């Protein structure tokens, strides 16, 4: 079998040849590759508005496993279409690939400009930044729980041409058993800031890569896998622990070795957040830490519900203001400057570009008159 990296480079070369011969398109580059396929960034220049639209072409290797994974992802992205914190499928404006031999092997996805959560944490580590602002942590936590809510209560069916998204809200009805199955730092991306309280000072986070997503519940016979909702919550807790410890290499060893008290006088609860319990970080809001311990509780019955998490996190985002913390680093402007400097400065490997194009860049687009 050919090396995946070599096959990904072949994918990239084929797409480069395909798109760079098309009017108003530019192949930007190979963004990611893995055992199942490749992802390439494409830009389209709208000839009327002269605005650039970025999108991602995710292409599976032409084999049984990768194609099955792509079809699984296509299925779940269709079910989750319209959810604000789930990556959205898009349409290629010129349907270039649709008319090619690659059409059955690809997904078109929205471009999220600020890279992966793993990359974000790695940059913190390289700069020896050991603590994030609490107000940033609360917002990132809420974003990822919103994605879990989307999986638990998918939006109403939505046509591919409808690009609207809605904020995910926990419901009183029975949730689905959808478990993402691969929630780690490479599968959470940072997007733009938005004009709402939850995303106005920090980038929105969106969950990607649903290739091994499945559904299982509490009563599935013989299953050793946790139910979908509880499994997703545990994994978000682990991602939050990685953010607090600034460590992308978080490994959960023997589960249940650490214990905590949810409040003074509360009985001890076992948690898998071993490294955070044993090495607490100064300056991190204790309410936030306890919520992470609970998300990673060893017994699923001790984990908070999505309804409780939504209520607690929304209240924290609204009520735990800069004045509440009384520290300069918790001010709106300081938080915005912090993450922008981290992601957008000259030593960053982020390749986000403006969505409007200066005239000097028009020559980069093949056959544009």
Steps between C-alpha positions, in 0.01 A plus 500: 500500500631846408607739776202721605713814480601419142140431403389825662761687295365331187149614600630852539672498163187372325284768662759766423489410130121484505431832674782711365365456148159629607401867486479674837657216700828464682638185659655615829653180628483171683376577850489157664544132424450174684443129461163554328560792266595863450360850543586789267412866517344663193415865437233632267496862387146626449522688168225741603593594856874424470481325835687178571307199625713229661392140530657165578497195277521185710580203280509134604748246373334262256474207739227333698583641846560863400192509276284352777630765739425778250147370451452484878618858529273610216203339678564667836585839354166490318324420830687779679465759227399837640670447839720799578781305668528220243704547182265559207505352154502754218457504125776554247385817317606366160435128562849427370549165673137400446579465131822307562598144582554594866139592574406194708807522725469855632330727747496880475537659843502855631843651561577583865788739504672462835609137498457219750466509876810282519693761302369772733625311807833421332558871437430573866754237596765634262459847647508359853155640575374299796153642561209621290249769602202349681254680275661342193485156663130536585420598141701217345332256739154623403581475127596135533196417714281669237645253248406214735148643522483499119586129497246428772220698332580547130338797322201456270593373154654776291572529128862537384412836343389635839813636670332627816614365837332514840625490857459152644272476804447204731153349475262324738458211256706180500841564340652293223783258576744664257860474620758688297755228566814706437480820704855626535687823436541445127125463455401833652565808285503870581290718274417872497366724774128570473269778609353330805588470868642148475738572211567876490840489676618146414481293181216255463605135532356239264525120509613321183574148371203268546655205316474255790192647666241249618198460723472289812300534818481374856308189404703378203570134582861406553630852433811602691475852361344779701170645376539774242411807709713397798792402276496837326485687833799304637708582191416871521615489862830355382541776242434761768762334719746527210424873473544563873822299524625628160584141409385339176644168612249439779485127571238363737664213686321281751149638499340592830820540698432865588215625719345842561220664696253691288437739792608518865356202684403317181589130476815412309451438128743308284624677188732422210644854504799360688769748396283804573398372845857419596654814350243780538563821305499829684275776373245271334141550615416218743145479363648424158738240639226318694283489186786337309551245778131418476505469120780246542336316790584131483139394553277641227226556759720765662538704181289813446224497241520715190214707639698571818816577305318738268351685797824519698720601208257756360470658845879514533544665161238763583569562868873438547607828347838669507381692807417169672861382466655844551812422297630685191544176301126432531401824323335465156779684319772300674338168407454604138858625476628181663353247258553719193867540585529127557331398176567782256844638569799446271627181665159338477440217257139599457418562137175685538448768236268790465175430319547806281772515240721795409553561130862383526380146571277471193787353299507200735171380354536312172316637196350796684454786255 
